[in-house]
Amino acid sequence: MTVVINGERTEIPDGLNVATMIEYLCLSLDRVALERNLDILPRPRWKETPVQSNDTFEIVHFVGGG
């Protein structure tokens, strides 16, 4: 299925929820913030929220350093 992630059309497998999509994208679940279709999606809802074709996501991942 096709979704938009940070402005880019991206193909991902069907049947993912938001948490498994983040894992599929090789991002760490504890280091990202996410907006789905212009709404902030609280982390506790990631596993229960299915990804649907044409969803739009903005994903910010935190990087440590000094």
C-alpha positions in Angstrom: 0.0 0.0 0.0 1.1 3.6 -0.5 1.4 6.1 2.3 3.1 9.5 2.5 5.9 9.8 5.1 7.5 13.2 5.6 6.2 14.3 2.2 7.4 11.3 0.2 5.2 8.6 -1.2 6.3 5.3 0.3 5.3 1.7 -0.3 4.7 -0.4 2.8 3.2 -3.9 3.3 -0.6 -4.1 3.9 -1.9 -4.9 7.4 0.5 -2.9 9.5 -0.5 -0.8 12.5 1.4 2.4 13.3 3.9 0.6 15.7 4.7 -2.1 13.2 5.1 0.5 10.4 7.7 2.3 12.5 9.5 -0.9 13.1 9.3 -1.7 9.4 11.0 1.6 8.7 13.8 0.6 11.0 13.0 3.4 13.5 13.1 3.0 17.3 9.7 3.1 18.9 11.0 5.0 21.9 12.8 7.7 19.8 10.0 9.1 17.5 7.1 11.4 17.6 4.3 10.9 15.0 1.6 12.9 13.4 -1.1 11.0 11.3 -3.3 12.8 8.9 -2.5 16.2 10.6 -3.3 14.9 14.1 -0.7 14.0 16.8 -1.2 10.3 17.5 -0.5 9.4 21.2 2.0 6.6 21.6 -0.4 4.4 23.6 -2.6 4.2 20.4 0.1 3.2 18.0 -0.5 -0.6 18.3 -4.3 -0.3 17.9 -4.3 2.1 15.0 -4.2 0.5 11.5 -2.3 2.1 8.7 -4.6 2.8 5.8 -3.7 3.5 2.2 -3.0 7.2 1.5 -2.5 8.0 5.2 -0.1 10.9 5.7 2.6 10.7 8.4 5.1 13.2 9.7 7.7 11.3 11.8 10.4 13.0 13.8 13.1 10.9 15.3 15.3 12.0 18.1 19.1 11.6 17.9 21.3 11.9 20.9 24.8 13.4 20.8 26.9 16.1 22.2 
